[in-house]
Amino acid sequence: MAADKVYAPSDDTFLLIEAIRRKRGRLALEIGVGKGLVSSELAMGYDWAVATDIAFHAVKTASTELKSKGESSTHDMVCCDAASAFRNNSFDLVCFNPPYLPSEEKDDLAVDGGKGGIEIAWCIFQDASRVLRRGGSIVFIASSLSDYSTLVVRAEAEGFTVRTVARKRFFFEELLALEARRD
């Protein structure tokens, strides 16, 4: 993906939206804002939604999209790596759609998730767990093409209970929306 392109909403985006649609709370964080569709959904169930992206052009694009819909009053956008700009124990929900395809090289930062397809997701998960309030949840997308079971085992070793909350099957892959809770 070119440096000035923003990840276009796709099946994985809509699966993440489906997984968070009925969630409610005070503060929510989306890591990797893309065009802002997920953050727009978060604003319907949370008092305040914050979105981050490591790419400034993505933050700017999402901010413009939300302003054009009149939704920017319940959002903040921050250009940072994952949740690095936030204090521990800040959010009721953290969600993300990480790069999840196995890859030897990172040619496309939007989809190349590392050798097992989970290396980037695990880094994001660790930062998400740091900013998550007790009783909150992390909702994220994984692919059957990746070694997502290792990601689940790692999360469980950190004290999380992980379950599949939504899925979408294709002839070549299954996308999963996973929810991790640490009570």
PyMOL commands that set and color helices and strands:
alter all, ss='L'
color gray80, all
select helices_A, chain A and resi 11-20+37-45+56-68+72-74+119-131+148-157
alter helices_A, ss='H'
color red, helices_A
select strands_A, chain A and resi 25-31+46-53+75-79+91-96+132-143+161-169+174-181
alter strands_A, ss='S'
color yellow, strands_A
deselect
rebuild
show_as cartoon
